């Protein structure tokens, strides 16, 4: 991925989450939920610092639940019993 491609993808993700932080729309998010979105958006803005070459593996931030992310993402599934 080139740096331009990374920025394009990042900008699309930022645009997709704009609605959650715009000051002129009524909020359905609590202050804590809004903070989750703000942190996610800052991680997106900072993502270009990971890029070194076109072979760099980019670690994208997880989409918060408030924006439709999977609330179970990153949680290990329970082990099945051998019964």
C-alpha positions in Angstrom: 0.0 0.0 0.0 1.4 3.4 -0.9 1.2 6.3 1.4 -1.4 7.9 -0.9 -3.5 4.7 -0.8 -3.3 4.7 3.0 -4.4 8.3 3.2 -7.3 7.6 0.9 -8.5 4.7 3.0 -8.0 6.6 6.2 -9.9 9.6 4.8 -12.8 7.4 3.8 -13.0 6.0 7.3 -12.9 9.4 8.9 -15.6 10.7 6.5 -17.8 7.7 7.4 -17.6 8.6 11.1 -18.0 12.4 10.8 -21.7 12.2 11.7 -20.9 11.0 15.2 -18.9 14.0 16.2 -20.5 16.9 14.3 -21.6 19.6 16.7 -24.8 20.6 14.9 -26.7 17.2 15.1 -28.5 15.9 18.1 -26.4 13.3 19.9 -27.7 9.9 20.7 -24.3 9.0 22.1 -23.4 9.4 25.8 -20.2 11.4 26.5 -18.3 8.1 27.1 -19.5 6.7 23.8 -18.6 9.9 22.0 -15.1 9.7 23.5 -14.7 6.2 22.0 -15.4 7.7 18.6 -13.1 10.6 19.2 -10.2 8.2 20.2 -10.9 6.0 17.1 -10.7 9.1 14.8 -7.5 10.2 16.4 -6.0 6.8 15.9 -7.0 7.0 12.2 -5.4 10.4 11.9 -2.2 9.0 13.4 -2.1 5.9 11.2 0.3 7.4 8.6 3.0 7.3 11.3 3.0 3.5 10.9 3.9 3.7 7.2 7.5 3.1 6.3 7.4 1.4 2.9 4.8 -0.2 0.6 5.4 -3.5 2.4 4.5 -2.1 5.8 1.7 -4.0 7.5 -0.7 -1.4 8.8 -2.6 -2.1 12.0 -6.0 -0.4 11.6 -7.8 0.6 14.8 -10.9 -1.4 15.6 -14.2 0.3 14.8 -15.9 1.1 18.0 -19.3 -0.4 18.8 -20.8 3.1 18.6 -20.0 3.1 14.9 -21.2 -0.4 14.2 -18.1 -2.3 15.2 -18.2 -5.8 16.5 -18.5 -5.7 20.4 -16.8 -9.1 20.6 -13.9 -8.3 18.4 -10.6 -9.1 20.2 -12.3 -11.3 22.8 -11.2 -14.9 22.8 -14.0 -17.4 22.3 -14.7 -19.7 25.2 -12.9 -23.1 25.1 -15.2 -26.0 24.3 -15.4 -28.7 26.9 -14.2 -32.1 25.9 -17.4 -33.8 27.1 
